[in-house]
Amino acid sequence: MADIYHLVTMKTDKETVFKAVTTQDGLSKWWLPDTIAKPEIGFVNTFKVGTKFINKMKVIDLRPYDKVEWECLNDNDEWTGTHILFDIREKDGLCYLHFKQMGWRAQTEFFANCSFHWARHLIMLKHYCETNTSILNANGERQLADSALKNL
């Protein structure tokens, strides 16, 4: 098994980060613009990737301002069965987001590509949380995703 792990330090508070990683409005500002999400245990968030593919993430753990964990319910790719964790901590006026996508079956080229894109999107999350301004280019993200999915 393999895991993706990134640590993001932000000049913001835990509540801001928690809302950005659990609400439809927040997630659509830094990850995928076509999002249906609720901060509710058992809810299946959906994220449209490009123009054709949908990621389905079931909320399995939710601790306000501290943690959210999703289980990937996709039935057609390497994400299936992986867990995505946002662990939020605060110390000395800074917020620390420990992001993990856990349970990959192997470190494939797709794994490496996803790790890169998670890092890219986490930079957008940092910017959004610190400035309340989205730098996500929705059309550019759709085109990028469509191009990447052609190679799968």
C-alpha positions in Angstrom: 0.0 0.0 0.0 1.1 3.6 -0.7 0.0 7.0 0.6 0.2 10.5 -0.7 1.0 13.0 2.0 1.4 16.8 2.0 1.7 19.3 4.8 0.4 22.8 4.1 1.1 25.7 6.5 -1.3 28.6 6.3 -1.8 32.0 7.9 -5.5 31.4 8.8 -7.6 29.6 11.3 -9.0 26.1 11.5 -12.6 27.1 10.8 -11.6 28.7 7.5 -9.7 25.6 6.4 -12.5 23.2 7.6 -15.1 25.1 5.6 -12.9 25.1 2.5 -12.4 21.3 2.6 -16.0 20.3 3.6 -18.5 22.7 1.9 -19.6 22.8 -1.7 -18.7 26.4 -2.0 -15.2 25.9 -0.4 -14.3 22.8 -2.4 -15.4 24.4 -5.7 -13.0 27.3 -5.1 -9.7 25.3 -5.0 -10.3 21.7 -6.2 -13.0 21.0 -8.7 -15.6 23.6 -9.8 -18.3 21.1 -10.5 -18.9 19.9 -7.0 -21.8 18.6 -4.9 -20.8 18.3 -1.2 -22.1 18.5 2.3 -20.3 18.3 5.6 -22.4 15.4 6.7 -21.4 11.8 7.8 -22.6 9.3 5.2 -23.2 11.9 2.4 -21.6 11.0 -0.9 -19.8 14.1 -2.3 -19.5 14.1 -6.1 -16.8 15.9 -8.0 -17.0 16.1 -11.8 -13.5 15.7 -13.3 -13.3 17.2 -16.8 -16.4 16.7 -18.9 -17.0 12.9 -18.3 -15.7 11.4 -15.1 -17.2 11.8 -11.6 -15.3 11.1 -8.3 -17.6 9.9 -5.5 -16.4 10.4 -2.0 -18.4 9.2 1.0 -17.9 11.3 4.2 -16.9 8.7 6.8 -15.4 10.9 9.6 -16.2 14.5 10.4 -14.9 16.4 13.4 -15.7 20.1 13.1 -12.6 22.3 12.6 -10.3 19.3 13.2 -10.8 16.5 10.6 -12.7 15.1 7.7 -12.2 11.8 6.0 -13.7 10.5 2.8 -13.8 7.0 1.2 -13.5 6.9 -2.5 -16.4 4.9 -4.0 -15.3 5.0 -7.6 -15.6 1.7 -9.3 -13.3 2.2 -12.3 -9.9 3.5 -11.3 -6.9 3.4 -8.9 -8.7 5.8 -6.4 -11.3 3.1 -5.6 -11.1 2.3 -1.9 -8.6 4.9 -1.1 -9.3 7.3 1.8 -8.7 11.1 1.7 -7.9 12.8 5.0 -7.8 16.4 5.9 -6.3 16.7 9.4 -6.3 20.3 10.6 -4.2 21.6 13.4 -3.4 25.1 14.8 -0.4 26.3 16.7 1.2 29.7 17.3 -1.2 31.6 15.0 -0.7 29.2 12.0 -2.9 26.4 10.6 -1.3 23.1 9.6 -3.2 20.9 7.1 -2.0 17.3 7.0 -3.4 16.0 3.8 -3.3 12.3 2.9 -4.7 10.0 0.3 -4.2 6.6 1.8 -4.5 3.0 0.6 -3.2 3.1 -2.9 -2.5 -0.4 -4.1 0.9 0.7 -5.7 3.0 3.6 -6.6 2.1 3.8 -10.3 2.6 6.6 -12.8 -1.1 7.6 -12.1 -0.2 7.7 -8.3 2.7 10.1 -9.1 0.6 12.2 -11.3 -2.2 12.5 -8.7 0.4 13.4 -6.0 1.6 16.3 -8.2 -1.9 17.5 -8.9 -2.9 17.3 -5.2 0.1 19.5 -4.4 -1.0 22.0 -7.1 -4.5 22.1 -5.8 -3.3 22.4 -2.2 -1.4 25.6 -3.2 -4.8 26.9 -4.5 -6.4 25.9 -1.2 -3.7 27.8 0.7 -4.2 30.9 -1.4 -8.0 30.7 -1.0 -7.9 30.2 2.8 -5.4 33.1 3.3 -7.0 35.6 0.9 -10.6 34.5 0.4 -9.8 34.7 -3.3 -10.0 31.7 -5.7 -7.2 31.3 -8.3 -8.8 28.1 -9.7 -9.3 28.4 -13.5 -12.4 26.2 -14.0 -12.1 26.0 -17.8 -8.4 25.3 -17.6 -8.9 22.5 -15.0 -11.6 20.8 -17.2 -9.3 20.9 -20.2 -6.4 19.5 -18.2 -8.5 16.7 -16.7 -9.9 15.8 -20.1 -6.4 15.6 -21.6 -5.1 13.5 -18.7 -8.1 11.1 -18.8 -7.5 10.3 -22.5 -4.3 8.6 -21.4 -6.0 6.2 -18.9 
